[in-house]
Amino acid sequence: MNADPSAPGTYRFVNLGCPKNLVDAERVAALLESGGWREAPSNDEATLLVVTTCAFIASAREESLDEIVQAVAERRPGQRFAVLGCLVSHAGEDVLRRALPEVDVFCGVAEMTELPARLAAPVPPRSRDARRGAAAHVHKTTGRKLFTPPHLAYLKIADGCSNKCAYCSIPSIRGDLASRPMDEILAEARGLAAMGVRELVVIAQDTTAWGFDRGGGGRVYDLLEAIADAGLFDWTRLLYTHPAHIDAARLAPLLRGGAIVPYLDVPIQHASDRVLELMGRPYTRRALEDLFDALRAASSDLVLRTTVMVGFPGERERDFRELAAFLESAAFDHVGVFAYSRERDTAAASLGGRVPARVALQRRDELLEIQMEISEERLAARVGTELDVLVDEEVPEEERPTPGARRAGRFYGQAHDIDGLTYIEGSEALPGSFVRARISGSAPYDLFAEALPGDFR
């Protein structure tokens, strides 16, 4: 007799996309485990394979589809297969089911927590429109199965976005901004600290918009102060801040007082006033200059990351040159550069003045070249200094950039899985430990360090 296919077995997740997507997957995995499922050591050994998808831009959708097709081709007899997240909400379950009949269960963003129930009793597909909207209820699940290193966790404080940037499909996939209550967030933070998390990374589609939809419910600076006052973490990091929503006067004391590490991720998208207006970004180049001057004045050790987009409809050569000049003058530590992707259900999809893909890619590559030199110069300036490095992993011998680089980690200016690494020689500290080290060398994106004798915690 065949085993009951609805009975709990072993699962394995393949997680694509951003950290916000990863948090959703961690909650679903915790729900599975509460129902008797257990994580398998490999895809081949899992009775259930789950792919958490991204659909932000065309290349992300292609990556998600490629992963699904490959998993279908490699699935072993009796293995069940589920597809979750943004791709399902973007394309629609009914559309994907016709294209991928081998998949057993589809769950859009707002239905991800229904996976255990659907595995037990599959339900008919729903229309795309019925599945749109905020997935704030996902956060009411208290459990997390961390897919990050155990000493690091993301804390998602809101879902959705109400900024309505002209190029962005997030509101059509995840709905408008839905901020979580502060007490719920703090309870989750305490739970993560109890699990041994030492670095907390605060995220949302726009972290600086937290509370905008809750009237007098506070702002993100109040939340960060409350997390700091609880004394739960060694590092608290803030990602995905919006330039128009940053209050430098409120943020400055948090940086100076150590409530957050002196690292900020501030995606500007562009620096041409004309292109910013087309994008629906409510600030100017001058406002950006004033903002970064104020932030750097608040913390001389501040590390800045940004993201920019080239090839937006209507971007002229002079607009691109203005962006390039701004990146050279602002001298960010880290920059992500993306070519515009035309997305349905966005205001930009109907704009004229399209930039040829060839030109957009040339502009992207030019900015990456400019930034590589800036990043290399800024990291080289740290040679000879002493820094605390959070160890993330033991480096396999065949992957060591130098024979003695047995540990890899990050100083405060390197965000996990986004920026470069700091390789440490002379340390046997376990992952999750902080090592005091002297920086001995640099590369365009990485640092090399020598551990100070016996100095780790």
CORBEL-V818999 format. One line per field, one symbol per residue. phi: phi as a letter, one per 40 degrees, with the letter a starting at -180 (. if undefined). psi: psi as a letter, one per 30 degrees, with the letter a starting at -180 (. if undefined). A space follows every 10 residues. Layout:
phi = ???
psi = ???
This chain:
phi = .ccccccdbb babbbbgcdc cccdcccccc cdccchcbcc cacccccbbb bcbbacbdcc cccccccccc ccccccdgcc abbbgccccc chcccccccb ccccbbbcdc bdccddcccc adbccbcdcc cchcbccdcc cccbbcbcdc cbacbccabg abcfcccbcd dccbgcdbcc ccccccccdc ccccchcbbb bcbacacccd gccbgccgbc cccccccccc gcbcbbbbbf cbdcbcbdcc cdcccccgcb ccabbbccga bcdccdcccg ccabcccccc ccccccccac ccbbbabbbb gcdgccdccc cccccccccc fccbbbbbcd bcbcgbcccb ccgccdddcc cccdcccccd cccccccccc cccgcbbcbc ccaccddcbc cbdcccbbaa cdcbcdgbbc bbcbbgbbcc dgccbcabcb aabdbbbbab ccdgbaa
psi = kkljffkkbk lkkjklalfe eeeeeeeeee eeefgflkkl flefgkfkkk jjlkgeleee eeeeeeeeee eeffklkfkl kkklbeeeee ekeeeeeefi ffkekkklef geffeeeeee ikllklleef fllkhffeff kflkjkglkf gkkkjjflla kgfhkffkge efefalkjkl keeeeeeeee eeeffgkfjk jkllejeffk feggcggllf eeeeeeeeff hflekkkklh kkefgkjeee eefeeefgel likkjijfel gkeeeeeefg jilleeeeee eeeeeeefjf gkkkklklkl gkkfjleeee eeeeeeeeef ilekkkkkkk kjklgleffg kahkkkeeee eeeeeeeeee eeeeeeeeef ffkflklkkj kelkkkefgk flefifkkak lfgjkkgeaa ljkkkgkgkl kflkkklkkf lllefllklk kkkgil.
